[in-house]
Amino acid sequence: MSFGLYVLGYLIMIVGLIYGATILHVPQHWIVVAAVVLVGLGILTGVKATRQKDTGA
């Protein structure tokens, strides 16, 4: 799976969670904090899942 596709899926999930939090009247500053944390987590897991294994010499 490509990194771009992985991040796109994560972003779609984050947008859905932001929408749900907005409907539940969660304060905006908490929504922003959660979104930043989830974006970072998505990048970290995306890199981990899509990196190429070193062949070693």
Number of C-alpha atoms within 10 A of each C-alpha: 9 11 15 12 11 17 18 12 11 19 16 11 13 18 12 12 15 18 13 12 15 13 9 9 10 12 10 12 9 11 17 12 10 15 17 13 11 16 15 12 13 19 16 12 15 19 15 11 13 13 11 8 6 6 5 4 3
